[in-house]
Amino acid sequence: MPRADRLMLLDTASLYFRAFYGVPDKVKAPDGSPINAARGLLDIIAKLVTLYEPTHVIACWDDDWRPQWRVDLIPSYKAHRVVEVVPAGPDVEEVPDPLEAQIPLIRETLTAIGIPIIGVAEHEADDVIGTLATNSAIPVDIVTGDRDLFQLVDDARDVRVIYTAKGMSNLEIVTDATVVAKYGVLPSQYADFATMRGDASDGLPGVTGVGDKTAAILLQAHADLEGIRAAAEAGEGMSAGVRAKVLAASAYLDVAPTVVAVATSLPITAPGIPLRVLDPAEADAATALAEKWNLGSSMVRAVTAVSNAALAAS
């Protein structure tokens, strides 16, 4: 019986960073170039496709890792990762040179095994994922190490996160119940929760003095950020100290929700192309690419996993 359709959305940069730091760099291409991130990403994809049996896979891409419209709202947004400001385009992110050198190869390997790459100008991969997941007609698995994407989890639509933060040997399936158990809020409340708590890794200050516990209590009592702010203005439903903190953060709370919420209505649709067995010419091209760059067994495993998934779905 054919496998039911399921879409897997890869937070690609999250995965190739993980591969780069997780795979030793002693294996190199014949010309001495680093290939650990490229090989590691192929192995990650092979594992994910084998374990979770998607019928469709998309590599979501950061066409702009720090969109200006987010920076205009919160100038500290990801500011600590900038190594070069580019006035006319995306700023240059702090990426180790040996990883930066592999990004063109990573794109080439994804194409070689039949996985489409989708990015949108002036948007992050999170926004691509948000749009494709929200508008998908089939169940969705989002693969990421970024907890901000928990806001997309939705049991009713069978949208879940495969969370990689604990490593590829300890993957975690995040559902509605997982988010509630971890944070005391629903996935639909998670963006407001993250806005209040803040996130130093993204340069989001949060509401000073409000951590996970207080943010969760406020959302449990008032449903959303709008309700919390209304209660603070009215002087009810929270202690005087918490009320003062919420009111003091008014300027931040005016803009932060737009920064934290992922886009869900970009002008893109998921390609209707499922995973498939490579034709002879494509298989030869993948083999030639593997030989040129010493991708070896990693390419074989990825091609085999994709082929097996395609056959199981047919």
C-alpha positions as CSV (number, residue, x, y, z in Angstrom):
1,M,0.0,0.0,0.0
2,P,1.5,3.4,-1.0
3,R,2.8,5.6,1.8
4,A,0.6,8.6,2.8
5,D,1.8,12.0,1.6
6,R,4.0,13.9,4.1
7,L,6.0,17.0,3.6
8,M,9.4,17.5,5.3
9,L,10.7,21.1,5.5
10,L,14.4,21.4,6.3
11,D,15.7,24.5,8.1
12,T,18.8,24.0,5.9
13,A,21.2,26.4,7.6
14,S,20.4,25.0,11.0
15,L,21.3,21.5,9.7
16,Y,24.5,22.4,7.8
17,F,25.8,24.3,10.8
18,R,25.1,21.2,12.9
19,A,26.8,19.0,10.3
20,F,29.9,21.3,10.1
21,Y,30.4,21.2,13.9
22,G,29.5,17.6,14.2
23,V,31.6,16.0,11.5
24,P,35.4,16.0,11.7
25,D,37.1,18.1,9.1
26,K,39.9,15.6,8.4
27,V,38.1,14.2,5.4
28,K,38.6,16.6,2.5
29,A,38.0,16.9,-1.3
30,P,40.9,15.8,-3.6
31,D,42.0,19.5,-3.9
32,G,42.1,19.8,-0.1
33,S,38.8,21.7,0.2
34,P,36.7,21.1,3.4
35,I,33.6,18.9,2.8
36,N,32.5,17.9,6.3
37,A,29.3,20.1,6.3
38,A,28.3,18.8,2.8
39,R,28.9,15.2,3.8
40,G,27.3,15.6,7.1
41,L,24.2,17.2,5.6
42,L,23.8,14.3,3.2
43,D,24.0,11.9,6.1
44,I,21.4,13.9,8.1
45,I,19.0,13.9,5.1
46,A,19.5,10.1,4.7
47,K,18.7,9.5,8.3
48,L,15.7,11.9,8.4
49,V,14.1,10.4,5.2
50,T,14.6,6.9,6.4
51,L,13.2,7.5,9.9
52,Y,10.3,9.8,9.2
53,E,9.3,8.6,5.7
54,P,8.3,11.9,4.0
55,T,7.1,11.7,0.4
56,H,8.2,15.3,-0.3
57,V,11.2,17.2,1.0
58,I,12.1,20.9,0.6
59,A,15.3,22.6,1.6
60,C,14.2,26.0,2.9
61,W,16.9,28.7,2.5
62,D,17.9,32.0,4.2
63,D,18.0,34.3,1.2
64,D,18.3,37.0,3.9
65,W,19.4,35.8,7.3
66,R,18.8,39.2,8.9
67,P,16.0,41.1,7.0
68,Q,16.2,44.8,7.2
69,W,12.5,45.1,8.0
70,R,13.1,43.2,11.2
71,V,16.3,45.2,12.0
72,D,14.3,48.4,11.5
73,L,11.9,47.4,14.2
74,I,14.6,46.0,16.6
75,P,18.1,47.1,15.7
76,S,19.7,44.6,18.0
77,Y,18.1,41.7,16.1
78,K,21.0,39.2,15.4
79,A,23.4,42.2,15.5
80,H,26.1,40.2,17.4
81,R,26.4,37.9,14.4
82,V,27.2,40.6,11.8
83,V,30.7,40.7,10.6
84,E,30.1,43.2,7.7
85,V,27.3,45.6,7.2
86,V,26.1,45.7,3.5
87,P,24.0,48.9,2.9
88,A,22.5,47.6,-0.3
89,G,21.9,44.0,0.7
90,P,21.9,41.4,3.4
91,D,24.6,41.9,6.0
92,V,27.4,39.3,6.1
93,E,26.8,36.8,8.9
94,E,29.6,35.3,11.0
95,V,30.2,32.0,9.3
96,P,33.5,30.0,9.6
97,D,35.4,30.2,6.4
98,P,35.6,26.5,5.9
99,L,31.8,26.3,6.1
100,E,31.2,29.3,3.9
101,A,33.3,27.6,1.2
102,Q,31.0,24.6,1.2
103,I,27.7,26.4,0.7
104,P,27.8,26.2,-3.1
105,L,28.6,22.5,-2.9
106,I,25.7,22.0,-0.4
107,R,23.3,23.6,-2.9
108,E,24.7,21.4,-5.7
109,T,24.3,18.2,-3.6
110,L,20.7,19.0,-2.7
111,T,19.9,19.5,-6.4
112,A,21.7,16.3,-7.3
113,I,19.5,14.2,-5.0
114,G,16.3,15.8,-6.2
115,I,15.5,18.1,-3.2
116,P,14.3,21.6,-4.3
117,I,15.7,24.7,-2.6
118,I,13.3,27.5,-1.8
119,G,14.3,31.0,-0.5
120,V,12.6,34.3,-0.7
121,A,14.3,37.7,-1.0
122,E,14.3,39.7,2.3
123,H,13.2,36.7,4.3
124,E,14.6,34.0,6.4
125,A,14.2,30.3,6.0
126,D,11.8,30.4,9.0
127,D,9.5,32.5,6.9
128,V,9.6,30.1,4.0
129,I,8.9,27.3,6.5
130,G,6.1,29.2,8.1
131,T,4.4,29.9,4.7
132,L,4.8,26.3,3.4
133,A,3.7,24.7,6.6
134,T,0.7,26.9,7.1
135,N,-0.6,26.4,3.6
136,S,0.3,22.7,3.1
137,A,-2.6,20.4,2.2
138,I,-0.7,17.4,3.6
139,P,0.9,16.7,7.0
140,V,4.2,18.5,7.7
141,D,7.5,17.7,9.6
142,I,9.7,20.8,10.2
143,V,13.3,19.8,10.9
144,T,15.1,22.5,12.9
145,G,17.2,23.3,16.0
146,D,15.3,26.6,16.3
147,R,12.6,26.6,19.0
148,D,11.0,29.7,17.4
149,L,9.4,27.4,14.9
150,F,7.4,25.8,17.8
151,Q,4.9,28.5,17.0
152,L,3.9,26.5,13.9
153,V,3.2,23.2,15.7
154,D,-0.5,22.2,15.2
155,D,-1.8,18.8,16.0
156,A,-5.1,19.5,14.3
157,R,-3.3,20.0,11.0
158,D,-0.6,17.4,11.8
159,V,2.2,19.9,11.7
160,R,5.0,18.9,14.0
161,V,8.7,19.8,14.6
162,I,11.5,17.3,14.5
163,Y,13.8,19.1,17.0
164,T,17.6,18.6,16.5
165,A,19.0,20.7,19.4
166,K,20.0,17.6,21.4
167,G,21.8,16.0,18.4
168,M,20.9,13.7,15.5
169,S,21.0,10.7,17.9
170,N,18.5,12.2,20.2
171,L,15.8,13.8,17.9
172,E,12.6,15.0,19.6
173,I,9.2,15.1,18.0
174,V,7.5,18.3,19.2
175,T,3.7,18.3,19.3
176,D,1.1,20.4,21.0
177,A,1.5,18.4,24.2
178,T,5.3,18.8,24.1
179,V,5.1,22.6,23.9
180,V,2.5,22.7,26.8
181,A,4.7,20.4,28.9
182,K,7.9,22.3,28.3
183,Y,6.6,25.9,28.5
184,G,3.0,25.9,29.9
185,V,1.6,27.5,26.7
186,L,0.0,26.3,23.5
187,P,2.0,26.5,20.3
188,S,-0.4,29.3,19.1
189,Q,0.8,31.3,22.1
190,Y,4.5,30.5,21.7
191,A,5.4,33.6,19.6
192,D,3.9,35.8,22.3
193,F,5.8,33.8,25.0
194,A,9.1,34.2,23.1
195,T,8.4,37.9,22.6
196,M,8.1,38.4,26.4
197,R,10.9,36.0,27.4
198,G,13.3,37.4,24.8
199,D,16.2,35.5,23.2
200,A,19.8,36.6,23.6
201,S,20.9,34.4,20.7
202,D,18.7,36.5,18.4
203,G,19.3,39.8,20.1
204,L,15.7,40.1,21.4
205,P,15.8,41.8,24.8
206,G,12.3,40.6,26.0
207,V,10.5,42.2,28.8
208,T,13.0,43.0,31.6
209,G,12.3,40.8,34.6
210,V,9.9,38.5,32.8
211,G,11.2,34.9,32.3
212,D,9.6,31.7,31.1
213,K,7.5,31.1,34.2
214,T,6.0,34.6,34.4
215,A,5.4,34.7,30.7
216,A,3.5,31.4,30.8
217,I,1.4,32.5,33.8
218,L,0.4,35.7,32.0
219,L,-0.6,33.9,28.9
220,Q,-2.5,31.3,30.8
221,A,-4.5,34.1,32.4
222,H,-4.9,36.5,29.5
223,A,-4.6,34.3,26.4
224,D,-2.3,36.5,24.3
225,L,0.0,39.5,24.4
226,E,-2.9,41.9,23.5
227,G,-4.8,40.6,26.5
228,I,-1.8,40.9,28.8
229,R,-1.2,44.5,27.7
230,A,-4.8,45.4,28.2
231,A,-4.9,43.9,31.7
232,A,-1.7,45.8,32.5
233,E,-3.2,49.1,31.3
234,A,-6.3,48.4,33.4
235,G,-4.2,47.5,36.5
236,E,-5.7,44.0,36.9
237,G,-4.9,40.3,36.6
238,M,-1.2,40.6,37.7
239,S,0.9,41.9,40.5
240,A,1.9,45.6,40.6
241,G,5.5,44.6,39.9
242,V,4.7,42.6,36.8
243,R,2.3,45.3,35.6
244,A,5.1,47.8,35.9
245,K,7.5,45.6,33.9
246,V,4.9,45.1,31.1
247,L,4.1,48.8,30.9
248,A,7.8,49.8,30.9
249,A,8.3,47.5,27.9
250,S,5.6,49.2,25.9
251,A,7.8,50.4,23.0
252,Y,9.4,47.0,22.6
253,L,6.1,45.2,22.7
254,D,4.7,47.5,20.0
255,V,7.2,46.1,17.5
256,A,8.6,42.7,18.8
257,P,5.6,40.5,17.8
258,T,6.2,41.4,14.1
259,V,9.9,40.4,14.4
260,V,9.2,37.1,16.3
261,A,6.3,35.9,14.2
262,V,7.3,33.9,11.2
263,A,5.7,34.9,7.9
264,T,2.9,32.7,6.7
265,S,1.7,34.3,3.5
266,L,4.7,34.7,1.2
267,P,4.0,34.3,-2.5
268,I,5.3,30.8,-2.7
269,T,3.8,27.3,-3.0
270,A,5.5,23.9,-2.4
271,P,6.5,22.2,-5.6
272,G,4.3,19.2,-6.2
273,I,7.3,17.1,-7.0
274,P,7.7,14.1,-4.7
275,L,10.9,12.3,-3.9
276,R,11.8,10.1,-6.8
277,V,14.3,7.5,-8.0
278,L,17.0,9.3,-10.0
279,D,17.0,8.5,-13.7
280,P,20.3,7.0,-15.1
281,A,21.7,10.4,-16.2
282,E,20.9,12.0,-12.8
283,A,22.4,9.0,-11.0
284,D,25.6,9.3,-13.1
285,A,25.7,13.0,-12.3
286,A,25.3,12.4,-8.6
287,T,28.1,9.8,-8.7
288,A,30.4,12.2,-10.6
289,L,29.7,14.9,-8.1
290,A,30.5,12.5,-5.3
291,E,33.8,11.4,-6.9
292,K,34.8,15.0,-7.7
293,W,34.3,16.1,-4.1
294,N,35.0,12.9,-2.2
295,L,31.5,12.7,-0.9
296,G,31.7,8.9,-1.0
297,S,29.3,6.9,1.1
298,S,27.4,9.9,2.2
299,M,26.1,10.5,-1.3
300,V,25.3,6.8,-1.7
301,R,23.3,6.8,1.6
302,A,21.3,9.9,0.6
303,V,20.5,8.7,-2.9
304,T,19.5,5.3,-1.5
305,A,17.3,6.8,1.2
306,V,15.5,9.1,-1.3
307,S,15.1,6.2,-3.8
308,N,13.7,3.9,-1.1
309,A,11.2,6.6,0.0
310,A,10.1,7.2,-3.5
311,L,9.5,3.5,-4.1
312,A,7.6,3.1,-0.8
313,A,5.3,6.0,-1.8
314,S,4.6,4.6,-5.3
